[in-house]
């Protein structure tokens, strides 16, 4: 649930694109150049394969489980709950070992920010595919992600402003 709330509140911080698009939907005008992502470009990577895996995990587990459960499925963590639900027998179980749990949580937050995953409207923490996710699953849409900045355990994040 905390991932869904963070995505709603921080969807501007989780994107590589125009903030106007996040506010009003897709931009159909030239970039304004006023948002931080234009002024201070962030390191990014194309994670279409990671997006497909995360979306598939959400779909194959019934679109009713939260981010941490999906991460356990993706990295192959056979918890008692995973086994009880039979999710260790799903095609997506252990299919995402190229990323660690922290990076998968980042991918899921960014999929929420990009409105490819939707939080349960009743606030139970489940994640479901948005209608736009079909384009990603068919391979018709590339998915950019912000590069996660590695931090030491216990360190706090500080905004670095160039020129100061």
KADAPE-V355817 format. One record per residue. N is the residue number from 1. RES is the residue in one small letter. OMEGA is omega as a letter, one per 20 degrees, with the letter a starting at -180 (999 if undefined). Layout:
n=N res=RES omega=OMEGA
n=N res=RES omega=OMEGA
This chain:
n=1 res=x omega=a
n=2 res=x omega=r
n=3 res=x omega=r
n=4 res=x omega=r
n=5 res=x omega=r
n=6 res=x omega=r
n=7 res=x omega=r
n=8 res=x omega=a
n=9 res=x omega=a
n=10 res=x omega=a
n=11 res=x omega=r
n=12 res=x omega=a
n=13 res=x omega=a
n=14 res=x omega=a
n=15 res=x omega=r
n=16 res=x omega=a
n=17 res=x omega=a
n=18 res=x omega=r
n=19 res=x omega=r
n=20 res=x omega=r
n=21 res=x omega=r
n=22 res=x omega=a
n=23 res=x omega=a
n=24 res=x omega=a
n=25 res=x omega=a
n=26 res=x omega=r
n=27 res=x omega=r
n=28 res=x omega=r
n=29 res=x omega=r
n=30 res=x omega=r
n=31 res=x omega=a
n=32 res=x omega=r
n=33 res=x omega=a
n=34 res=x omega=a
n=35 res=x omega=a
n=36 res=x omega=a
n=37 res=x omega=r
n=38 res=x omega=a
n=39 res=x omega=a
n=40 res=x omega=a
n=41 res=x omega=a
n=42 res=x omega=r
n=43 res=x omega=a
n=44 res=x omega=r
n=45 res=x omega=r
n=46 res=x omega=a
n=47 res=x omega=a
n=48 res=x omega=r
n=49 res=x omega=r
n=50 res=x omega=r
n=51 res=x omega=r
n=52 res=x omega=a
n=53 res=x omega=a
n=54 res=x omega=r
n=55 res=x omega=r
n=56 res=x omega=r
n=57 res=x omega=r
n=58 res=x omega=a
n=59 res=x omega=a
n=60 res=x omega=r
n=61 res=x omega=r
n=62 res=x omega=r
n=63 res=x omega=r
n=64 res=x omega=a
n=65 res=x omega=a
n=66 res=x omega=a
n=67 res=x omega=a
n=68 res=x omega=r
n=69 res=x omega=r
n=70 res=x omega=r
n=71 res=x omega=r
n=72 res=x omega=r
n=73 res=x omega=a
n=74 res=x omega=a
n=75 res=x omega=r
n=76 res=x omega=r
n=77 res=x omega=a
n=78 res=x omega=r
n=79 res=x omega=r
n=80 res=x omega=r
n=81 res=x omega=r
n=82 res=x omega=r
n=83 res=x omega=r
n=84 res=x omega=a
n=85 res=x omega=a
n=86 res=x omega=a
n=87 res=x omega=r
n=88 res=x omega=r
n=89 res=x omega=r
n=90 res=x omega=a
n=91 res=x omega=a
n=92 res=x omega=a
n=93 res=x omega=r
n=94 res=x omega=a
n=95 res=x omega=a
n=96 res=x omega=a
n=97 res=x omega=r
n=98 res=x omega=r
n=99 res=x omega=r
n=100 res=x omega=a
n=101 res=x omega=a
n=102 res=x omega=r
n=103 res=x omega=r
n=104 res=x omega=r
n=105 res=x omega=r
n=106 res=x omega=r
n=107 res=x omega=a
n=108 res=x omega=r
n=109 res=x omega=a
n=110 res=x omega=r
n=111 res=x omega=r
n=112 res=x omega=r
n=113 res=x omega=r
n=114 res=x omega=r
n=115 res=x omega=r
n=116 res=x omega=r
n=117 res=x omega=r
n=118 res=x omega=r
n=119 res=x omega=r
n=120 res=x omega=a
n=121 res=x omega=r
n=122 res=x omega=r
n=123 res=x omega=r
n=124 res=x omega=r
n=125 res=x omega=r
n=126 res=x omega=r
n=127 res=x omega=a
n=128 res=x omega=r
n=129 res=x omega=r
n=130 res=x omega=r
n=131 res=x omega=a
n=132 res=x omega=a
n=133 res=x omega=a
n=134 res=x omega=r
n=135 res=x omega=r
n=136 res=x omega=a
n=137 res=x omega=r
n=138 res=x omega=a
n=139 res=x omega=a
n=140 res=x omega=a
n=141 res=x omega=r
n=142 res=x omega=a
n=143 res=x omega=r
n=144 res=x omega=r
n=145 res=x omega=r
n=146 res=x omega=r
n=147 res=x omega=r
n=148 res=x omega=r
n=149 res=x omega=a
n=150 res=x omega=r
n=151 res=x omega=r
n=152 res=x omega=a
n=153 res=x omega=r
n=154 res=x omega=r
n=155 res=x omega=r
n=156 res=x omega=a
n=157 res=x omega=r
n=158 res=x omega=r
n=159 res=x omega=r
n=160 res=x omega=r
n=161 res=x omega=a
n=162 res=x omega=r
n=163 res=x omega=r
n=164 res=x omega=999
